[in-house]
Amino acid sequence: VQLQASGGGLVQAGGCLRLSCAAPRKITSVFSMYNMGWYRQAPGEQRELVASITSDRTTNYADSVKGRFTISRDNSRKKVYLQMNKVEPEDTAIYYCNLIPPGQWGQGTQVTVSS
């Protein structure tokens, strides 16, 4: 199952972006049962989980984004979102949406934060 992330772009430090991810048709009927996550991979770094949301909407965040990013889900639309506020140059990375634990990786979306 590959999920495609979208919504990335170039943003100035202190700005905001909203990423979105749509569940593929294969899992739409059971989407609400999955725990979902947003991951990111910066150049030269390993991919890391930055935000997660369970089937009952419990959320968790990496310390580096806590208080700035918000993950949410819309089960009726089969979508997961990542609201990124007060972005920092260190947030520059390719962002991916995936299950938890992750399945096959889909196409991520590039986020570039300029200082």
Steps between C-alpha positions, in 0.01 A plus 500: 500500500648831394373831628578820314578815691436846361506863604872563536684800368735784581416702810681756710598428855214577732242423233260210466405217268232236497585158366237248403492133415220296345455132566513279191186321392634170632461609862224758493245264650719435803692828511355599837655192659857590410747694710654762272819699507692778334866430448779712361846453360748783487803487269758263639274394787291195579128511459324586825146495630393853593130460575254216547128458549329183608164364394349662810675830415767489767791709374871497567783722380875503477652747743635705211150585372293489818294814539549601136355213293154350525392170348134432429286261304169512318372146479204599285739637237766233565763767553776585745636852545807661649465865592848648526525832683802710593716297264875508538782437250559171685158384382629485142449143383292271283182418690323168466169366618481134596343247727643416840696280472583624151414307186635568154621855461315725261604827348579762760466873477792740527490767769769766484524767768710803425661707774 
